[in-house]
Amino acid sequence: MLLIFFGLPAAMVWIAALLGLVRHARQRIREGNRPRLASPKPLMLVFAVSLSAVFLVYSYATGVYSPGLFPDKTCYFRMGARTFPESFSEFPISTICSGVEIVPSWVNPTLFALIAVSAATLGATPFAYLVRRFPATLRRTRGGSAS
């Protein structure tokens, strides 16, 4: 159920943001511009890609590895033992069946890395905006005082 409510919209946002990022990169390459500091637009596109990927991975992992309505079947389908999970946590995602963690080891580090990328790009966007706008205002004030 979580996969439908979070996963499907997150997948659509992920695809749209990734296509926007590719389109922006293709346009920069066609213009022949040399590399420069990141602008706010690609930073926000990277933010959208990474945040929607967080929702995708989280909804997948909780949908597949959470006990849900039939907790005994979660352990049965993942490790073959028809027992109830000993413990379950939402974040970090963890389900322990018969003393064995059934959530793959890549899930939680991937979530934390994607959250870190999202936070970094969201925090860098206002600075990129200010750095790109500051030289223009500096030139205006110099030009205005010289006249």
C-alpha positions as CSV (number, residue, x, y, z in Angstrom):
1,M,0.0,0.0,0.0
2,L,2.9,2.4,0.8
3,L,4.4,1.6,-2.6
4,I,1.2,2.9,-4.3
5,F,0.9,6.1,-2.2
6,F,4.6,7.0,-2.1
7,G,6.3,4.9,-4.7
8,L,4.2,5.7,-7.8
9,P,4.3,9.5,-7.4
10,A,8.0,9.4,-6.4
11,A,8.7,7.3,-9.5
12,M,7.0,9.9,-11.7
13,V,8.9,12.8,-10.0
14,W,12.1,10.9,-10.3
15,I,11.7,10.3,-14.0
16,A,10.6,13.9,-14.7
17,A,13.5,15.4,-12.7
18,L,16.0,13.0,-14.3
19,L,14.8,14.0,-17.7
20,G,15.0,17.7,-16.8
21,L,18.6,17.2,-15.6
22,V,19.6,15.3,-18.8
23,R,17.9,18.0,-20.9
24,H,19.8,20.8,-19.0
25,A,23.1,18.9,-19.5
26,R,22.5,18.4,-23.2
27,Q,21.7,22.1,-23.6
28,R,24.9,23.1,-21.8
29,I,26.9,20.8,-24.0
30,R,25.3,22.0,-27.3
31,E,25.9,25.6,-26.3
32,G,29.6,24.7,-25.9
33,N,29.8,26.5,-22.6
34,R,32.8,25.8,-20.5
35,P,32.3,24.4,-16.9
36,R,31.2,26.9,-14.3
37,L,29.8,26.9,-10.8
38,A,26.6,25.0,-10.4
39,S,23.4,27.1,-11.0
40,P,20.3,26.7,-8.9
41,K,18.3,24.9,-11.6
42,P,20.5,21.7,-11.8
43,L,20.9,21.7,-8.0
44,M,17.2,21.7,-7.6
45,L,16.9,19.0,-10.2
46,V,19.5,16.8,-8.3
47,F,17.5,17.5,-5.1
48,A,14.3,16.3,-6.7
49,V,16.0,13.2,-8.1
50,S,17.6,12.3,-4.8
51,L,14.6,13.0,-2.6
52,S,12.2,11.0,-4.9
53,A,14.8,8.2,-4.9
54,V,14.6,8.3,-1.0
55,F,10.8,7.8,-1.3
56,L,11.2,5.0,-3.9
57,V,13.8,3.0,-1.9
58,Y,11.9,3.5,1.4
59,S,8.5,2.5,0.0
60,Y,10.1,-0.5,-1.7
61,A,11.9,-1.7,1.4
62,T,8.9,-1.2,3.8
63,G,6.6,-2.8,1.3
64,V,8.8,-5.9,0.9
65,Y,10.4,-6.3,4.3
66,S,7.8,-4.9,6.8
67,P,5.6,-7.4,8.6
68,G,2.4,-5.8,7.3
69,L,-0.9,-7.7,7.7
70,F,0.6,-11.2,7.7
71,P,3.8,-11.0,9.7
72,D,4.4,-14.7,9.6
73,K,4.5,-14.7,5.9
74,T,7.1,-12.0,5.8
75,C,9.6,-14.4,7.5
76,Y,8.4,-17.3,5.4
77,F,8.8,-15.6,2.0
78,R,12.2,-14.1,2.9
79,M,13.9,-16.9,4.7
80,G,11.6,-20.0,4.7
81,A,10.7,-20.0,8.4
82,R,7.1,-19.6,9.2
83,T,7.6,-17.5,12.4
84,F,6.7,-14.0,13.4
85,P,9.3,-11.3,13.3
86,E,11.1,-10.8,16.6
87,S,11.5,-7.1,16.0
88,F,10.7,-4.5,13.4
89,S,11.7,-0.8,13.1
90,E,10.7,1.8,10.4
91,F,13.8,3.9,10.4
92,P,16.4,2.5,10.0
93,I,14.5,-0.3,8.4
94,S,15.0,-3.5,10.2
95,T,13.1,-6.8,10.4
96,I,14.6,-9.7,12.4
97,C,13.2,-13.2,11.9
98,S,14.7,-16.0,14.0
99,G,17.7,-13.9,14.9
100,V,18.5,-13.0,11.2
101,E,18.1,-9.6,9.7
102,I,16.1,-10.0,6.5
103,V,16.5,-6.4,5.2
104,P,19.4,-6.3,2.7
105,S,22.5,-4.4,3.9
106,W,22.4,-1.9,1.1
107,V,19.0,-0.4,2.0
108,N,19.8,1.8,5.0
109,P,23.2,3.1,3.7
110,T,21.5,4.0,0.4
111,L,18.7,5.8,2.3
112,F,21.2,7.8,4.4
113,A,23.4,8.7,1.4
114,L,20.4,9.9,-0.6
115,I,19.1,11.9,2.3
116,A,22.6,13.5,2.7
117,V,22.7,14.4,-1.0
118,S,19.2,15.9,-0.8
119,A,20.2,18.0,2.2
120,A,23.4,19.1,0.6
121,T,21.9,20.2,-2.7
122,L,19.0,21.9,-0.9
123,G,21.4,23.8,1.3
124,A,23.7,24.7,-1.7
125,T,20.9,26.1,-3.8
126,P,20.6,29.5,-2.1
127,F,24.3,29.9,-2.1
128,A,24.5,29.1,-5.8
129,Y,21.8,31.7,-6.4
130,L,23.7,34.4,-4.4
131,V,27.1,33.6,-5.9
132,R,25.6,33.9,-9.4
133,R,23.8,37.1,-8.7
134,F,26.4,38.9,-6.6
135,P,28.8,39.8,-9.5
136,A,25.9,41.4,-11.5
137,T,25.0,43.7,-8.6
138,L,28.7,44.5,-8.0
139,R,29.1,45.6,-11.6
140,R,25.9,47.7,-11.4
141,T,27.1,49.6,-8.3
142,R,30.5,50.2,-9.9
143,G,29.0,51.4,-13.1
144,G,26.5,53.7,-11.3
145,S,29.2,55.4,-9.1
146,A,31.5,56.0,-12.1
147,S,28.9,57.9,-14.1
